[in-house]
Amino acid sequence: MNHSKTTAHPLLSPHQLIDLTHTLSLQTPTWNGACGFKNTITEHYNDSPGPTHFQVQQLEMRAGIGTHMDAPAHCIQGGSSIADIAIAQFIIPLVVLDVSERAHANYQLAEEDIVAFEKNYGRIPSQCLVIVHTGWARYWHDPILYRNADAKGKVHFPTVSEQAAQVLLARGIYGLAIDTLSLDLGTDGYFPTHEIFLGAGKYLVENVANAHLLPTLGALGIILPMKILEGTEAPVRFVAVI
């Protein structure tokens, strides 16, 4: 079994592939802390009538499990579903906003972070996917730390402020991604970044893996969600070509 994060490909040489997708398992962290993924073997090799023996599995999962995409319909009634999003938006330049050295459990990407980034790298281009790299993925294998709920059940992890979301939307980007459970904490049931981006017909990606391996600019993302009719969320396989 190959768990390599970076892979060479003969057809893409000298480029490499980076897997930005977390592996799904029973331990996958979820928004409410409950098990969101189950893989049941319904037929074992030894139980399969021959001469070819199959192992058959049945999957049960939340639509927003692991590395996944939110479509506008997730919180915008009448918005586009996963199946409606143009496939051209899934092969896309990546821009990485790295705030990992200063991000903490209650950190919010701020407008000042974007200003500082653009001072060094120029204006964020339109029609790209911006990935907010907070470093929070280091807790992925400990669901309790990754979710980081307090005694009242309120979660704490880095997110994106409403002001920063507005600035990024004004750049004309296709989507916004982050390496945490959500781009919002949902305080008092309010998810401003979701409303801003999904309300503008954009998409969101959450639980990005291996963002620390990406260059700031220059990578090409290939992000392919399950094509679900009327789907509001879907698991994705997310790969970067560098």
C-alpha angles and dihedrals in degrees: 000000000000115000094167115146094203122041134183117223123201094216092050100043127177087025124085133211123232118198108224093179128103117224113248119236142142088276096056109133115245137192096253097032095246124122107277101179134050128175111192124187105224096176127025125211091250091052094051115102110244169268088056112037122210134189110214125200136192121209126211116182147141114260090236096054127138117331100003146155129239115211123205089259089066091085104355114081108226092015124138117285127223090266091052098058112106111252090224087072090061095064100061147147114262126223117189121207102197112201095149095119093060104025118114136170094284098034120133124194103245135203087251090062090057093046090052092048093051091048088061102033107021130248116333106255123238122249094035135114114244115210117200105211108200099159091238091126087082086082095050094107091054106060093190094056093040093053091037100192121182127221090280093052095253112143124228125200136120116292141163122271121234091244093052090048090055092050093049092047089053088059089067096240120166097225149352127226138184139186095235136078092270145358087234134042091217094230108192088355093297119133105179099172090051091050093046097049101032090043088058092053094257129128135235131214122201136186095032114184129214096010087150089071094059126097116236091246137005104052122121117220126213110192119176121183124194105269100240121175108239088356115163093189135013139181113251141200104226120192132172125209113209 
